[in-house]
Amino acid sequence: MKKLIFCLFGLLFVNAQAQESDTKVILITLDGLRWQELFSGADPLLVSNRTYVHDTTALKSRFWKPTPQERRKALMPFVWNTLSQKGQIHGNRNLGSKVDLTNRMWFSYPGYNEILTGKADDKRINSNDKIPNPNTTILEIAHSDERYKNKVAAFGSWDVFPFIVNEERSGVPVNAGFEIAKGDQLSEREKFLNELQPKVPSPWGTVRLDAFTHYYAIEHMKKNHPQLTYIAYGETDDFAHDGNYEAYLTSAHNTDALLKNLYDFTQQDPFYKDKTLFIITTDHGRGTQPLETWKSHGDKIKGAGQVWMILFGKGVSAHGEISSPKQLYSNQIAPTVLKALDLKTEAPNMPGKVLSLNKD
């Protein structure tokens, strides 16, 4: 009888461990979205500036409110009405909460490398050239583990992501740029997206519109249920480079709706519901002074290394907007994802500390 009880206890313990580690992770980036807009909404120096806004009256009618708190809710209602109640939002420097890059390049490839590998590599990752990443990303680490084999996927609007993830070496499937969905069992929506994407011109030669990235990701998640998914939206950065503040704000607002759509999907799918850790961040900041530097970033632009981070979902305590002095870094994201998936990290390769998800 004792032996039977011991065996039953052992089975319960193993099952409890399995449930404990049954975590999914969705990592999301919004390219070059400033912390200033995330926390304060439309910039008063830009929203009426005809150098950067074609129709100032229309833009103000959509996004201008008397206070920063009202403006940010108008700009990103899902983030501030829902996510702020469910998790943590770090990076409002006006309140002493800081998130910074550790790389000194302050542009996209180095930023994504830091987020995905947990370590800056300024010597080798110092351009946006399409060079296969010599570093190993968390996507590759997970894909190489038998528990997550073929359960990892990446989607990006920028066509450099296959190189950032090093798709050829890692084996991680990356749908990015103007790629279409591939395979023998495409859903009807994937077939429609494949037909539509080539017919919808993008303003840029290397970045597709984010709606395609989003819905390709959603369809893949419905069919294949990856346990680690990376989605990289790109429009905000490119509209900013164009000096189009109207489109920049509109894109941020639209991406907020895409985040809601993604969250709603996960709450309706038993595979993801209540089992998913969400991390949302950006690859770099932008300038503020002089005013025209809002369009730019890089090591010559003051403030371009200042970023932000949103955490919610499984294991994350709901502290809302962090208003106490606290310093986080982008290199902490990778070890946090690995810990959530019960994957080992090598401290020398990932100097950042795992984020304390249940503390503010």
N, C-alpha and C positions, 0 to 999 in steps of 0.2 A: 504493500500500500504506500509506504514511504517513497519507494522508487517511482511509482506512478505519479504521486504528487510532485516529486522533484522534476520529472519529465514534463508534466503539465506546466509547472512554474517556468521551466526553461523555455518551453514553446511560447508562453506568454511574454517572457522577457525578450526573446528574439523578435516576436511580432511587434512589441512595443518599440524596439530599436528600429525596426523597418519603418514603422509609422513615423517615428521621430525624424528619420533621415529622408522621408519622402517629400523633399522640398523641390519645388521648381523655381527657377529664377528667370525673370525677364529684365534685361538691362536695356535701357533706352537712352539715346543721346539726342539733343536738339542742338544742331551745329551753331555755335557762336551766338546763342541767345544771351544777352547781357543780364547780369543779376539786377541791374537797375530796373529793367522792364518787368522782370519776374516779380519783384517785391514792391514796385511803385507804379506799375502800369505805364501808360503813355508819358513820355518825357515832355515836360512843359516847354523846353527849349527847342523841341523838334516837331511837336505835333502841329504847330501853326507856322512852321518854317517852310516857305514856298520853294526854297532851294531843294528840299527833300520830300515835299508833299505836293502832289498835283492839286488835290481838292481838300483844302484844310477844313472847310466847313463840314463836309461829309465825314472826314476822319474824326473830327472832334465830336460829332453827333454820335458816333459809335463808341468811342473809347475815352472821351474826356469826362472826368468827374471831379468834384471839388477836392477830394482827399486821395492820397496814395492808396489807401486801403480800398476805397471804392473803385479807383482806376484799375487796380490789379484784378479785382473781381470781374470787371467789365472785359478786361483783356483775356484772362484765363479763368473762367468761372469754375471749371471742373477742379482745377488745382486748388482754388481758394475756398470753394464751397464744400468740396468733398474730401480731397486728399489731405488738406490741412487738418481735417478732423480725424483722419485715419492713421496718420504717420508723423513724419518729421520733415521739416523744410529748413535746410541749413544754407547760410550764405548771405543773410541780410546784414551787410557790414555796418549799416546805420544802427544796428542793435548789438554790435560786437560779435556776431556770428560770422566766421570767416571760413571760406573754402578756397584753396589755392592749388595751382599746378606746382609740381616740383620740377618739371622740365623748364628750361629757360628760353625755349623757342617761341612759345605762345601762338602757335598756329596748328592746323588740323592734324596732319599725320603724327607729329610728336604727341599731341594731346590724346589721340585715340590709342597710340601705342602705350602711353602711360596708363590710361584707363584699363586697357585690355591685358597688359602684361604686369602691371603693378610696379613698374620702374621706368624712370626717364632714361633715355638713351640719346643724349644730345650729340654724341660723336658720330653715331651712325644714322640716326633718324633726325635729319636736319633739313629736310625739304619735303615737298608734297609729290615728289616724283614717284612713278609707279615701279617701286623697287620692292621685291618680296621681303617681308619683314624677317630679319634674322632672329628676332626674339620670339618666344613661345607665348601665345595668348592663352587666356583662361578657356577659350573655346577649344583650342587644340588640346589642352590638358584634359578637359572633360571628355572630349571625343576619343582620346587615347585610352580612357578607362572603360573597361568592359560594361560597367553599369550604365554608361552614357553613350556608348557606341551608337552612332546614327540617331542620337537624340539631341543633337546640337545643330543650330541653324542661325544664320546671320542674314540680315536684310538691310540694305543701305541705298540712299539716293545718290551718293557720290560713287563714281566708277573706280575709285582707288581702293575701295574696301576689299576686293579679292586679294590685293597685294598686302594690305594691312593685316588681314587675317592669315595671309599666306595659304590661300585655298589649295594650291597644288601640293604643298608639303603636308599640310595639316589634315587634309581630307574633309574639312568642314565645308558644307555647302554654303555658298554665298550668292545671293541674288542681289545684284547692285547695279548702279548705273542704268543702262537701258536694256538690261537682260530681261528675258521673258521666262515664265515658268516652263520647266521642262519635265518630261516624264510621260509614262503611258497612261496614267490614271489622273489626268487633269480634271479638276472640277469645272462646272459650267462657268463659274465666275473667273477662274483662271484662264479659261479659253477666251472669255470676253476681254479680260485685261490684256492678254497677249495680242488680241486683235486691235484693241483701242490704243495701247501705248504708242505704237509707231505713228498713229494718226494725230496724236496730241503733241504739238511742238513744245519743247521746253525752252525757256529763255536762255538756257546755258548748254554748252556742248558736252559737259561732263557730269551734269547733275539732272536727274529726272525729277518730276514733281512728286511730292511726298505721298500723295494719295495712292500712287502705284506701289510704292514701297510698303505702305501700310497694309493694303489689301492683299498683296502677295504674301505678306507675313501672316495675316489672319487666316488665309486659306490653307497655308502650310500647317499652321498650328491646329486647325480643325481636323486635318487629315492625319498628320504624323505625330502630333503631341510631343514636340521636343521638350526636354526638361530644362534646357538652357537655350534661351532665345535672345538674340541681340537685334535691336531695331534702331537704325540710325537715320533720323530725319535730317534733311539738309537745307531746306529752303531759306530758313531765317538768315543763315550766313550769306547766301548768295544775293538775296534781296538787299541786305545791308551793304555788301560790296558795291552793288549797283547804285547805292545812295537813295534807295526808294523806301523811305520810312513808312509810307502808307502800306506798301506790300509786306514789309517786315512785320509790322503789327498784325496785319491781316493773317499772315502765315502763322504767327505765334498763336493767334486766336483759333485758327483752323486746326493747328496741331493739338491744342488743348481738347478740341472735339474728338480728334483721333485717339487721344489718350483715354477719353471717356468710352469710346467705342471698344477699344482694346480691353479696358477694365470690365465693361459690361459683358463682353464675350467670356472672359475668364470666370466671371461669377455665374455664368450659365452652363459652364462645362465642368463636370465633376472632377476631371483630371487636374484642373487648375484651382478650382474654388477652395479658398481657405488654405491652400497649400503652396502659395506662390509669394516669393519675395520680389518686390519691384524696386528697382533703383533707376532713377532718372537724373541725368546730369548733362553737362556740356563739355566740349573739348577745349574751349578757350573763352576768354571774355573779349571785350572791345574797349576802345577808348572813350573818354568823356571830355577831356580838355587837351587841346582846343576842341571845340564842338565837332569839327569835321572828322575827328578821329573815331567817332562812333562807327564809321564805315569800315574801320580797319582793325587789325590786330598784328601781333608779332612783337619781337623783343624791343622794338623802338617805341611801342605804343604804351603809354602809361596806363596801368590798370588791366592790361589784356591777359594777365595771369590770374585774374580774380574770377572764380567760377561759383557754382552752387550745386546743391544736391538735394534730391527728394527721395525719401525712403518710406515705404509702407508695405503692408502685407504681412506674411508669416514671420513671426518673431520680432516684429517692430512695435515698440510701445508708441502710443499716440501722444506725442508732446506738442504737435502742431508746429507753428513757426518758432524756431529756437531764438530766444531773446536774451540768452546769457552769453557772456564771452566764451567763445569756443573756437578752436582752430582745427579744421579738417583739411585733408589733402586728397587729391584725385587718385594718388597711388594706393589709397586704402581700399578702393573699390574691388580690385582684383582679389586680394586675400579674403575679403568679406564674402565674395561670391564662392570662392573655393571652400571656405568653411561651411557655408550654407549647404553646399552639395556634398559635404563630407569628403573633400579631396585634400590631399596634403599640400602644404605650401613649404617652400624652401626659403627660410628667412633671409639668407644673403641675396637671393634673387628678387625678393619682395620686401623692401625695407619698411613699407607702410604697415601700421598696426590695423588689425581687424576692427572695423567699426563696431561700437557698442550699440547695438540696435535697440536694446531695451532700456537705454539710459539717454538722457538728454545731453 
